């Protein structure tokens, strides 16, 4: 009997494969994205010191009031703009994009494109 692989497990394996090659440094921290069914979470991490420098999500009070839905591309764009604005305020100009094992499509691409348009380089 053939069984289907667990989707979450395959995403985690894909993410681990990506993370073997991808690390954030002090000069170029890692912008990592996590997507659930209802929300999207983005954070910028310095892997050398193991610290989160900047974070934003659809649960953030700053943007949660403005959003009608938290699971669409428009909300992902808003989160991307917010994280880029906060990164620029902390002096972060360039990052390494970690898509978290998700395909670069939909909400993940919307976060990346919005962050690029707001001034982050990757």
C-alpha positions as CSV (number, residue, x, y, z in Angstrom):
1,X,0.0,0.0,0.0
2,X,1.4,3.4,-1.0
3,X,0.9,6.2,1.5
4,X,1.3,9.9,0.9
5,X,4.1,11.7,2.8
6,X,3.2,14.1,5.5
7,X,3.1,17.6,4.0
8,X,4.5,19.3,7.1
9,X,7.3,16.8,7.4
10,X,8.3,17.3,3.7
11,X,8.3,21.1,4.2
12,X,10.5,20.8,7.2
13,X,12.9,18.5,5.3
14,X,13.1,21.0,2.5
15,X,13.7,23.8,4.9
16,X,16.5,21.9,6.6
17,X,18.1,21.3,3.1
18,X,17.9,25.0,2.4
19,X,19.2,26.0,5.8
20,X,22.4,23.9,5.4
21,X,23.6,26.5,2.8
22,X,21.8,29.6,4.1
23,X,23.0,31.5,7.2
24,X,22.6,35.0,8.3
25,X,25.5,37.1,9.5
26,X,25.8,40.4,11.3
27,X,26.4,42.2,8.0
28,X,23.6,40.3,6.2
29,X,21.0,38.8,8.6
30,X,18.4,36.2,7.5
31,X,14.8,37.2,6.7
32,X,12.8,34.1,7.5
33,X,9.1,33.5,6.8
34,X,6.6,31.2,8.4
35,X,3.2,30.8,7.0
36,X,0.2,29.2,8.7
37,X,-3.4,28.9,7.4
38,X,-4.5,32.1,9.1
39,X,-1.3,34.2,9.6
40,X,2.1,35.0,8.3
41,X,5.1,35.7,10.5
42,X,8.4,37.3,9.4
43,X,11.6,37.9,11.4
44,X,15.1,39.0,10.7
45,X,17.6,36.8,12.5
46,X,21.4,37.2,13.1
47,X,22.5,33.6,13.2
48,X,26.0,34.3,14.5
49,X,24.6,35.7,17.7
50,X,21.3,33.7,17.6
51,X,19.1,36.7,18.1
52,X,16.0,38.0,16.4
53,X,16.6,41.6,15.4
54,X,13.3,42.5,13.9
55,X,9.9,40.7,13.7
56,X,6.5,41.4,12.2
57,X,3.3,39.4,11.7
58,X,-0.4,39.7,10.9
59,X,-1.0,39.5,14.6
60,X,1.0,42.8,15.2
61,X,-1.3,45.4,16.8
62,X,0.1,48.0,14.4
63,X,-1.4,46.4,11.4
64,X,-4.0,43.9,12.8
65,X,-6.7,46.6,13.0
66,X,-6.2,47.6,9.3
67,X,-6.4,44.1,7.9
68,X,-9.8,42.6,6.9
69,X,-8.3,39.2,6.3
70,X,-5.0,37.9,7.7
71,X,-4.5,35.1,5.2
72,X,-4.4,36.9,1.8
73,X,-1.6,38.4,-0.3
74,X,-2.5,41.9,0.7
75,X,-1.9,41.2,4.3
76,X,1.4,39.5,3.4
77,X,2.4,42.7,1.5
78,X,1.6,44.8,4.6
79,X,3.8,42.5,6.8
80,X,6.6,42.7,4.3
81,X,6.5,46.5,4.2
82,X,6.4,46.7,8.0
83,X,9.4,44.4,8.5
84,X,11.4,46.4,6.0
85,X,10.5,49.6,7.7
86,X,11.5,48.3,11.1
87,X,14.8,46.8,9.6
88,X,15.7,50.2,8.0
89,X,15.1,51.8,11.4
90,X,17.6,49.4,13.0
91,X,20.1,50.1,10.2
92,X,19.7,46.8,8.3
93,X,20.0,47.4,4.6
94,X,20.6,43.9,3.1
95,X,19.3,40.5,4.1
96,X,19.3,36.8,3.0
97,X,15.8,35.5,2.2
98,X,14.8,32.2,3.8
99,X,11.6,31.1,2.3
100,X,11.2,28.4,5.0
101,X,10.7,25.5,2.7
102,X,7.7,27.0,1.0
103,X,7.6,27.6,-2.7
104,X,8.2,31.1,-3.8
105,X,4.6,31.9,-4.8
106,X,1.6,33.6,-3.4
107,X,2.0,35.0,0.1
108,X,5.7,34.2,0.4
109,X,6.5,36.1,-2.9
110,X,4.3,38.9,-1.7
111,X,6.3,39.4,1.5
112,X,9.6,39.3,-0.5
113,X,8.4,41.8,-3.1
114,X,7.0,44.2,-0.6
115,X,10.2,44.1,1.5
116,X,12.2,44.8,-1.7
117,X,10.0,47.7,-2.7
118,X,10.3,49.1,0.8
119,X,14.1,49.2,0.5
120,X,15.5,45.9,1.7
121,X,18.2,44.4,-0.6
122,X,18.2,40.6,-1.3
